[in-house]
Amino acid sequence: MGIFDRFRRNTIERLSLRELQAEEIRLKNRLERLKKDINQIEKKKKQLFQEGIGADKLKKKMLAQEIKSLDMEEKLKLKDFTMAQKQYTLVKNLIIVKKYEKELRKVGIWSKLANVEPEQLEAALIKVNLDGKEFDEMVSSLNKVFEMEIAEFEEMEDETEKELMKAWAQVEAGEANVEEVTEKIASIDKELEEEEL
């Protein structure tokens, strides 16, 4: 089981600093490998393009297919690179948080971190860069992220509340029947759920 699966099933409390540091090294190596692969693909595409200059139509068609194939491979590698970069940011931030665990407990941030759903904590730690920051800056950054999460949640709640108030008013004024409004409310809930995914 990988560290990210364990992270999603457990709280931050159960992750060890040593495991996180090993994962950081693994991800750094993976990022370097992917970077190298992407550069090689780019070089190969340029080479194939050069071969096509002055070639006959059949040769150009064959080269175009090869370039398209390499382009698709490059896109997949870039997608993989982006995902690995997010994981790397998360792991680096988790290492920093774990190193400051005692201090974070004293200022009350640790309890926030430990009580947040792992998926929400993961999303928050990917958004922020704690590397190279002083302790006070780090605490401030973490607080901002959690405030944003709460604000986004409250904003969503307000939108739902507005829609409900509007629906009740329509029914009470006789502008709509209960079945129509219930259907409309169900579709709003479905839209909000889909937005979250």
VENTA-V509219 format. One record per residue. SS is DSSP state (H for helix, E for strand, L for the rest). Layout:
ss:SS
ss:SS
//
This chain:
ss:L
ss:L
ss:H
ss:H
ss:H
ss:H
ss:H
ss:H
ss:H
ss:L
ss:L
ss:H
ss:H
ss:H
ss:L
ss:L
ss:H
ss:H
ss:H
ss:H
ss:H
ss:H
ss:H
ss:H
ss:H
ss:H
ss:H
ss:H
ss:H
ss:H
ss:H
ss:H
ss:H
ss:H
ss:H
ss:H
ss:H
ss:H
ss:H
ss:H
ss:H
ss:H
ss:H
ss:H
ss:H
ss:H
ss:H
ss:H
ss:H
ss:H
ss:H
ss:H
ss:L
ss:L
ss:L
ss:L
ss:H
ss:H
ss:H
ss:H
ss:H
ss:H
ss:H
ss:H
ss:H
ss:H
ss:H
ss:H
ss:H
ss:H
ss:H
ss:H
ss:H
ss:H
ss:H
ss:H
ss:H
ss:H
ss:H
ss:H
ss:H
ss:H
ss:H
ss:H
ss:H
ss:H
ss:H
ss:H
ss:H
ss:H
ss:H
ss:H
ss:H
ss:H
ss:H
ss:H
ss:H
ss:H
ss:H
ss:L
ss:H
ss:H
ss:H
ss:H
ss:H
ss:H
ss:H
ss:L
ss:H
ss:H
ss:H
ss:H
ss:H
ss:H
ss:H
ss:L
ss:L
ss:H
ss:H
ss:H
ss:H
ss:H
ss:H
ss:H
ss:H
ss:H
ss:H
ss:L
ss:L
ss:L
ss:L
ss:L
ss:L
ss:L
ss:H
ss:H
ss:H
ss:H
ss:H
ss:H
ss:H
ss:H
ss:H
ss:H
ss:H
ss:H
ss:H
ss:H
ss:H
ss:H
ss:H
ss:H
ss:H
ss:H
ss:H
ss:H
ss:H
ss:H
ss:H
ss:H
ss:H
ss:H
ss:H
ss:H
ss:H
ss:H
ss:H
ss:H
ss:H
ss:H
ss:H
ss:H
ss:L
ss:L
ss:L
ss:L
ss:L
ss:H
ss:H
ss:H
ss:H
ss:H
ss:H
ss:H
ss:H
ss:H
ss:H
ss:H
ss:H
ss:H
ss:H
ss:H
ss:H
ss:H
ss:H
ss:H
ss:L
//
